[in-house]
Amino acid sequence: FPDGHKAENQPEGSNVAAYFDRGWCFTESCMASLTKDDKRSLDLGRMRDDTGYDYQALKAVCAQGGCRRPPLLPSQFAAELET
């Protein structure tokens, strides 16, 4: 939550799960990988704080490069969301 906001202060029924635990990141990644060329799907988590990047360097470090997963069956997708 942003500074000054706490999970316990949110209205009843609000989704107070941590950002990466909400399932949207996983869902969005799965959807994007269905249509995007693997060289254009970047994992920005591979970036280093102490490094400056131009676009070519960013692609070299962060491109998925062939490690895109095949589509999941609905039952597998649901199981992934539960973890």
Residue frames as qw, qx, qy, qz and C-alpha x, y, z in Angstrom:
[[0.000, 0.887, 0.462, 0.000, 0.00, 0.00, 0.00],
 [0.314, 0.685, -0.073, 0.653, 1.17, 3.58, -0.55],
 [0.284, 0.043, -0.543, 0.789, 2.64, 5.44, 2.41],
 [0.290, -0.049, 0.286, -0.912, -0.04, 6.32, 4.92],
 [0.788, -0.005, -0.208, -0.580, -2.39, 3.53, 3.86],
 [0.203, -0.294, 0.912, -0.203, -2.65, 0.21, 5.66],
 [0.316, -0.122, -0.876, -0.344, -4.46, -3.00, 4.76],
 [0.173, -0.412, -0.815, 0.368, -6.42, -2.93, 8.00],
 [0.098, 0.459, 0.225, -0.854, -7.79, 0.57, 7.19],
 [0.156, 0.030, -0.655, -0.739, -9.38, -0.43, 3.86],
 [0.665, -0.033, 0.063, -0.743, -13.15, -0.78, 3.43],
 [0.640, -0.058, 0.744, -0.182, -14.60, -4.21, 4.09],
 [0.795, 0.480, 0.365, -0.059, -14.47, -6.40, 1.00],
 [0.274, 0.870, -0.374, -0.165, -11.37, -4.67, -0.41],
 [0.938, 0.188, -0.169, 0.238, -8.66, -6.84, -1.88],
 [0.305, -0.900, 0.310, -0.038, -5.82, -6.28, 0.57],
 [0.933, -0.029, 0.193, 0.302, -3.51, -8.96, -0.81],
 [0.336, -0.584, 0.372, 0.638, -0.01, -7.87, -1.75],
 [0.439, 0.626, -0.264, -0.588, 0.29, -6.72, -5.37],
 [0.290, 0.384, -0.833, -0.272, 2.03, -9.87, -6.64],
 [0.153, 0.084, 0.950, -0.259, -0.39, -12.08, -4.68],
 [0.491, 0.380, 0.247, -0.744, -3.50, -10.71, -6.42],
 [0.661, 0.254, 0.696, 0.118, -3.13, -12.84, -9.52],
 [0.449, 0.855, 0.109, -0.235, -3.31, -9.98, -11.99],
 [0.050, -0.735, 0.599, 0.314, 0.44, -9.99, -12.75],
 [0.420, -0.093, 0.890, 0.153, 0.29, -13.70, -13.59],
 [0.528, 0.612, 0.572, -0.142, -2.89, -13.28, -15.64],
 [0.287, 0.897, -0.121, -0.314, -1.50, -10.35, -17.61],
 [0.176, -0.573, 0.745, 0.293, 1.76, -12.20, -18.28],
 [0.504, 0.154, 0.847, 0.071, -0.09, -15.27, -19.54],
 [0.486, 0.765, 0.380, -0.186, -2.28, -13.20, -21.84],
 [0.140, 0.874, -0.329, -0.329, 0.62, -11.18, -23.24],
 [0.322, -0.409, 0.812, 0.265, 2.68, -14.28, -23.94],
 [0.629, 0.398, 0.667, -0.038, -0.06, -15.62, -26.21],
 [0.489, 0.836, 0.248, 0.026, 0.30, -12.79, -28.70],
 [0.040, -0.936, 0.323, 0.137, 3.73, -11.26, -28.19],
 [0.756, 0.466, -0.403, 0.219, 6.91, -12.34, -29.92],
 [0.807, -0.471, -0.214, 0.284, 9.23, -13.69, -27.22],
 [0.548, 0.132, -0.051, 0.824, 11.90, -11.10, -28.13],
 [0.099, -0.522, -0.105, -0.840, 9.40, -8.34, -27.32],
 [0.705, -0.623, -0.286, -0.182, 8.34, -9.73, -23.98],
 [0.307, 0.549, -0.503, 0.592, 10.66, -8.18, -21.41],
 [0.700, -0.527, -0.450, 0.174, 11.20, -9.31, -17.83],
 [0.072, 0.829, -0.170, 0.528, 12.04, -6.01, -16.16],
 [0.774, -0.619, 0.113, -0.070, 12.81, -7.89, -12.95],
 [0.887, 0.078, 0.038, 0.453, 16.17, -8.75, -14.55],
 [0.243, 0.826, -0.093, 0.500, 17.27, -5.09, -14.50],
 [0.635, -0.233, -0.401, 0.617, 19.92, -4.00, -12.00],
 [0.176, -0.927, -0.276, 0.180, 19.50, -0.83, -9.94],
 [0.383, -0.705, 0.257, 0.538, 23.09, 0.29, -10.51],
 [0.432, 0.037, 0.658, 0.616, 22.99, -0.01, -14.32],
 [0.355, 0.549, 0.002, -0.757, 21.79, 2.43, -16.97],
 [0.538, 0.220, 0.785, 0.213, 20.08, 0.94, -20.01],
 [0.331, 0.324, -0.333, -0.821, 19.42, 2.05, -23.54],
 [0.838, 0.155, 0.050, -0.521, 16.81, 0.07, -25.48],
 [0.725, 0.386, -0.568, -0.046, 19.31, -2.40, -27.00],
 [0.131, 0.327, -0.804, 0.480, 20.90, -3.13, -23.63],
 [0.575, -0.066, 0.439, -0.687, 17.47, -3.52, -22.05],
 [0.873, 0.242, -0.201, -0.374, 16.46, -6.07, -24.70],
 [0.541, 0.415, -0.713, 0.164, 19.74, -7.95, -24.26],
 [0.035, -0.229, 0.775, -0.588, 19.26, -8.28, -20.50],
 [0.451, 0.096, 0.538, -0.705, 15.49, -8.61, -20.20],
 [0.627, 0.208, -0.451, -0.600, 14.20, -10.39, -23.33],
 [0.844, -0.159, 0.398, -0.322, 12.47, -13.68, -22.58],
 [0.220, 0.601, -0.713, -0.287, 14.22, -15.17, -25.62],
 [0.573, 0.135, -0.770, -0.246, 12.46, -18.47, -26.18],
 [0.132, -0.029, -0.882, 0.451, 11.46, -19.24, -22.61],
 [0.507, -0.085, -0.004, -0.858, 7.80, -18.40, -23.14],
 [0.355, 0.037, 0.890, -0.284, 5.46, -20.96, -21.60],
 [0.150, -0.262, -0.781, -0.547, 2.79, -22.67, -23.68],
 [0.487, -0.386, -0.062, -0.781, -0.83, -21.76, -22.82],
 [0.130, -0.097, 0.879, -0.449, -2.13, -23.38, -19.63],
 [0.294, -0.423, -0.812, -0.275, -5.26, -25.47, -19.39],
 [0.370, -0.664, -0.092, -0.643, -8.00, -23.71, -17.39],
 [0.843, -0.497, -0.203, 0.009, -7.48, -26.13, -14.49],
 [0.729, 0.005, -0.156, 0.667, -3.71, -25.43, -14.47],
 [0.099, 0.541, 0.021, 0.835, -4.32, -21.70, -14.65],
 [0.596, -0.667, -0.154, -0.420, -6.68, -21.87, -11.66],
 [0.875, -0.332, -0.197, 0.293, -4.16, -23.93, -9.70],
 [0.528, 0.258, -0.107, 0.802, -1.43, -21.36, -10.40],
 [0.185, -0.640, -0.060, -0.744, -3.67, -18.59, -9.08],
 [0.772, -0.578, -0.208, -0.165, -4.23, -20.54, -5.86],
 [0.816, -0.131, -0.205, 0.525, -0.49, -20.69, -5.09]]
